[in-house]
Amino acid sequence: MARESYNDLIMQLGDLARERLANKQNPPRTMAQVFAAEDDVLAIRDEKTALETQLNETDGHFQDFLDQQEAERTEQQQIVKKWKKAVEGIEIRSRELRKTIATAKATMRYEKVSLKRAEAKHADMEQAEAHEIKKIALSKDNLKKIRLQLMRKLRNIEDQEAEFLMILTPKPGQPGAQGILAHKRLLEMEDEADDRKADHEEKMKALDTEIGAREEEEKDAEAGLDEAIFALGEECYSERIPDPALSALYPRIDKAK
């Protein structure tokens, strides 16, 4: 028969002591450490559960949006089909401009992310290198230039979108106006879907990162709880705290030492 492990027996003793002595009038000194460690584990698990719930809700809202879009898309496509010839003429005039706007928006999204990173880097520099006055001033000027460039690009996109809107706005009494408006709505829906998808992916990634961080914290907290329970077991063993269940383990630990 394999010899029992001292560490395993001390952990068993600690677990048993937590169960049997927690509500005693004068529990072992290390019981407070166990309680504190348990609170840490539960708090982190609650945070992780809340984040997981938020992640599921965020994904659920996005799926609801996609379902609503699918239903409306079918309706608008039927209208476009009815007025196909009128829509084809508008589509030819607007196709290239739409591609230009889409490319500009994609670039804008990327540059906004780059701006956020630059702002975070600048904020860190102000704290860590406050004595580097010229360096901080140069970084601040660069941020200002980046913001101005983004503002100019945004105004340009707005001008292009206004032009695009004019093309897709039928004149009073124009034949096929219903089809043109339905085509316009389908294009708007595509843009909405792209924006929502990008926002959704960003939120899901951030939540997933937070959940991962909580999982690491949970592992550390569980390790801390194990240490506290081990310390409780050692205290009970060293002081031979009287309790029928605990006392049954003492001789086994003696042999394992």
N, C-alpha and C positions, 0 to 999 in steps of 0.2 A: 504494500500500500504506500502510495506517494506521501511524502511528508507534507503537512499543511504549511502554507505560506504565512509567515508572521504578518506581513502587510495586509494580506487578504483577511485574516482573522481580526486584525485591528479595525479594518473597514467595516466588517460585519458587526463588531462590537459598537462602533460609532453609530451605525445605522440603527441598531437595536436600542442604544441609549437615547437616540433622537426620538424614537417611538415611545419609549417607556418613561423617560425622565423629563420630557419637555414641560409637562404640566405640574411637576413637583414644586413644592414651595421653595426649596433651595436646590435648583438644578446645578450641574457642574458649571464651572466658570466658562469653559469653552462653548457652552450651549449658545451663548449670545453671538459668538462668531458664526455658528451654524445658522441661526435665525437671520443674521445680516446677509450671509451668503445666499440663503434661500430667497430673500427679498430681492437681491440683485438679479438672480436668475429669472424670477417671475417678472420683474420689471422689464427686463430685456425681451423676454418672450412676449409680453403684452405689446411692446413696441413693434416687434417683428410681425405679430399677428395683425396689428393695425395697418402696417405697411402692406402686408399681403392682401388685406381686405381692400385697401385703396387701389392696389395694382389690379385686382380683379374687377373692381367697379370701373376703373378707368378703361380697361379693356372692354367691359360690357357696354359702356357708353359709346365707345367707338364703333362697336359692332351694331348697336342700335342705329347710329348715324348711317352706317353703310347700308343697312336694311331699308331705311327710309329713302336713301338716295336711289336704291335699286327700284323701289316702287315708283318713285317720281320719274326716273329715267325712262321706264317703260311707257309711261303716259306721254312724256314729251317726245319720245321717238315716234310714236304713232302720229302725232301732229306733224312732225317734220316729214314723215313719209307721205302724208297727204299733200303737202305743199313742196314736194321735192325740188321742182325746177326753180322756184324762187329762192330756196335755200342754197342750191348749188351755186347760183350767181354770187350770193353774199359770201359764201365760203371761199370762193376763189379770190375775192378781193381781200379777205381778212386773214387768210392762212399764214402768209409770211410774217405779218405784223404780230400775230399771236405767237408764233415761234420765237420772234425777237423778244417779246415781253416775257415769255416763259423762261428763256435763257437768262435774261436780266434778273428775274426774280430768284432763280436758282443761285446765281452769283451773289445776289444780295444776301440770301440766307447764309451762305458760306462766309461772307465778309462780316456779317453780324456776329457769328460765332467767333471769328478771329478777333473782332473788337472786344468781345467779352473777355477773351483770354488776355488781350493786351491790357485791358482795364484791371484785371486781377493781378497781372504781373506788376503793373505800376503801383497798385495799392500795397503789394508786398515790398516793393522797393522803398516806398515812403516810410515804411515801418523799419525795415532792416538796414536801409542805407540813408537814413535821414541826414547824415553829414555830407553826403554827395549831392550838394545843392545843384551844381551844373548838370549832373547826370539826371536828376529828377526833373529839372526844368526841360531838358531835351526830350525826355520821355513824355512829359505833359504836352509839349508842342506837337509831338508825333501823334498823340491821341487826338488832339484837336484837329489835325489835318485829316486823319482817318474819318472822324465824325463828319467833317465838312464834305469829304468825298462821298460818303454814304448819303448825305442829304441831297447832294446834286444828283446822284444816281436815282434816288427815290423820286425826286421831282421829274426826272426824265421818264421814269416808268409811269408816273401819274399822267404825264402828257400823252404818252403812247396809249395808255388805257383809255383816256378820254377820246382819242382818235378812233380807237377800236370800238368804243361804245357808240360813236356816231355811225359807224358803218353798220352796226347791228341794230340800230334803232330805225324801224321803218317809218317812212313819211306818211302823213294822214292819207288814207285811201289807197295806199300802196298794195297791189295784188300780192297775196301770199304773206301778208303781215303776220298772221298767226304762226305760220311755219318759221318765219325769221325769228320771232320772239321765242319760240320753243327751242330753236337752234341756239339762240343766245343763252337761254337758261341751261341747256346742256353743257355749254362751255363754262358757264359760271359754276356749275356743279363739279366739273372736272377740277377747276381751280380750288374750290372749297375742299374737295377730297384730297388734293395734293397738300394743301395747308394743314388740314386736320391730321393727315397721315404723318407729316413731318413733326407736328406738335405731339401727336400720340407716341411716336417712336422715341422722342426726346424724354417725355414723361415716364414712359415704361423703362427706358434705360436708367434714368435717375432713380426710380423706385427700386429697380433690380439691384442697383449698386448699393442703395441704402440697406436693402434686405440682406445682401451679402455681408455688409459691415456688421449688421446685427447678429448674423450667424457666427461671425468670428468672435464678437463680444460674448455671445452665448456660450461658446466653447470655453473661453477664458473664465467666464463666471462659473460654469459647471466644474472646471478644474479647481477654482477657488472653493467651491462648495465641497468637493472631494477632500481638499486639504483640511477644511474646517471639521468635516466628519472624522477624518483620520486623527486630528488633534483631540477631538472629543473622545474617540476610542482610546487613545493613549492615556488621556487623563483618567478615564474610568479604570483602565487596567492598572496604572501606576498607583492609584488610590484604593483600588479594590472596592469601588463603590458597591455597597450591598444591594443586590437585587437578584431574585432567583434566576431570571433569564440571563442576566449578565454574568452572574457567578458561574454558570455552566460553561462559559467560554474561557474563563481565566486559566484553568488547567491546560486547555488545548493550546493557549498562547504560550504558556510556560514551556511546553514541549517544543513549540515552533521556534523559540528564541535561539 
